[in-house]
Amino acid sequence: SGEASRAEDDEKPSLGKLDQYVERMYDGTEAATQATYMVLQLSRNPENLESLLANEALVGLLSRLLKEEGRKSMDLAINILYVLYAFSSFSQ
């Protein structure tokens, strides 16, 4: 189900849509997987990391999702782990 995380290929990740991605993370595992995939794309750009880290709701939600939903979806868990890895390598 690697395709599920790429179901919205046409959509370009945007920091301006971050609140929408966070909202989607509450809409079930598949929606959360797609939303975390978009956040993962954003986290690959070092210029975005400060803004992503400043969003406390996002950081807390990623941790909770990994703990509660990570076992249900390998794609979701991998997306979140990569985002958290990007966060860990960021130094202000």
MARKOLSE-581202 format. One record per residue (C-alpha): x, y, z; residue in three letters; residue number from 0. Coordinates in steps of 0.1 Angstrom, whole numbers, plus 2048, in hexadecimal, padded with zeros to 3 digits. Layout:
<pts>
[pt [X; Y; Z]; ALA; NUM]
...
</pts>
This chain:
<pts>
[pt [800; 800; 800]; SER; 0]
[pt [81D; 817; 7F8]; GLY; 1]
[pt [805; 826; 7DF]; GLU; 2]
[pt [7EE; 833; 7FA]; ALA; 3]
[pt [808; 84C; 806]; SER; 4]
[pt [80B; 858; 7E2]; ARG; 5]
[pt [7E7; 859; 7D9]; ALA; 6]
[pt [7E8; 87F; 7D8]; GLU; 7]
[pt [806; 882; 7C1]; ASP; 8]
[pt [7F7; 8A0; 7AF]; ASP; 9]
[pt [7F6; 8B4; 7D0]; GLU; 10]
[pt [816; 8C7; 7D6]; LYS; 11]
[pt [821; 8C9; 7FB]; PRO; 12]
[pt [81D; 8EC; 809]; SER; 13]
[pt [824; 8FB; 82B]; LEU; 14]
[pt [805; 910; 825]; GLY; 15]
[pt [7F0; 8F0; 827]; LYS; 16]
[pt [800; 8E3; 847]; LEU; 17]
[pt [7E1; 8E9; 85B]; ASP; 18]
[pt [7CD; 8D4; 841]; GLN; 19]
[pt [7E7; 8B8; 844]; TYR; 20]
[pt [7E4; 8B8; 86A]; VAL; 21]
[pt [7BE; 8B7; 867]; GLU; 22]
[pt [7C0; 899; 84F]; ARG; 23]
[pt [7D5; 886; 868]; MET; 24]
[pt [7B5; 882; 87D]; TYR; 25]
[pt [7A1; 873; 860]; ASP; 26]
[pt [7AD; 84F; 863]; GLY; 27]
[pt [7CC; 83C; 85A]; THR; 28]
[pt [7CB; 840; 835]; GLU; 29]
[pt [7C5; 866; 837]; ALA; 30]
[pt [7E0; 868; 851]; ALA; 31]
[pt [7F8; 855; 83B]; THR; 32]
[pt [7F2; 86D; 81E]; GLN; 33]
[pt [7F5; 88C; 835]; ALA; 34]
[pt [815; 880; 845]; THR; 35]
[pt [823; 879; 822]; TYR; 36]
[pt [81D; 89E; 81A]; MET; 37]
[pt [82E; 8A8; 83A]; VAL; 38]
[pt [84B; 891; 832]; LEU; 39]
[pt [850; 8A2; 810]; GLN; 40]
[pt [850; 8C4; 823]; LEU; 41]
[pt [869; 8B7; 83C]; SER; 42]
[pt [882; 8AD; 821]; ARG; 43]
[pt [888; 8D2; 81B]; ASN; 44]
[pt [89E; 8E0; 838]; PRO; 45]
[pt [88E; 902; 833]; GLU; 46]
[pt [86C; 8F4; 83F]; ASN; 47]
[pt [878; 8E3; 85E]; LEU; 48]
[pt [876; 901; 875]; GLU; 49]
[pt [852; 908; 86B]; SER; 50]
[pt [849; 8E3; 86F]; LEU; 51]
[pt [859; 8E1; 891]; LEU; 52]
[pt [848; 901; 89D]; ALA; 53]
[pt [827; 8EF; 897]; ASN; 54]
[pt [822; 8DF; 8B9]; GLU; 55]
[pt [801; 8CF; 8AF]; ALA; 56]
[pt [813; 8BE; 892]; LEU; 57]
[pt [830; 8B1; 8A7]; VAL; 58]
[pt [819; 8A3; 8C2]; GLY; 59]
[pt [802; 893; 8A9]; LEU; 60]
[pt [81E; 882; 897]; LEU; 61]
[pt [82A; 872; 8B7]; SER; 62]
[pt [807; 867; 8C1]; ARG; 63]
[pt [7FF; 859; 89E]; LEU; 64]
[pt [81F; 845; 89E]; LEU; 65]
[pt [816; 836; 8BF]; LYS; 66]
[pt [7F2; 830; 8B9]; GLU; 67]
[pt [7F0; 829; 893]; GLU; 68]
[pt [813; 820; 88A]; GLY; 69]
[pt [80D; 7FA; 88D]; ARG; 70]
[pt [7EE; 7FC; 876]; LYS; 71]
[pt [801; 80B; 858]; SER; 72]
[pt [826; 807; 84F]; MET; 73]
[pt [824; 824; 837]; ASP; 74]
[pt [816; 83B; 852]; LEU; 75]
[pt [831; 830; 86B]; ALA; 76]
[pt [84D; 835; 851]; ILE; 77]
[pt [840; 858; 847]; ASN; 78]
[pt [83F; 863; 86C]; ILE; 79]
[pt [861; 854; 874]; LEU; 80]
[pt [871; 866; 856]; TYR; 81]
[pt [862; 887; 861]; VAL; 82]
[pt [86E; 882; 885]; LEU; 83]
[pt [890; 879; 877]; TYR; 84]
[pt [891; 899; 863]; ALA; 85]
[pt [887; 8AC; 883]; PHE; 86]
[pt [8A3; 89C; 897]; SER; 87]
[pt [8BD; 8A6; 87E]; SER; 88]
[pt [8B2; 8CA; 87F]; PHE; 89]
[pt [8C5; 8E2; 894]; SER; 90]
[pt [8BB; 907; 898]; GLN; 91]
</pts>
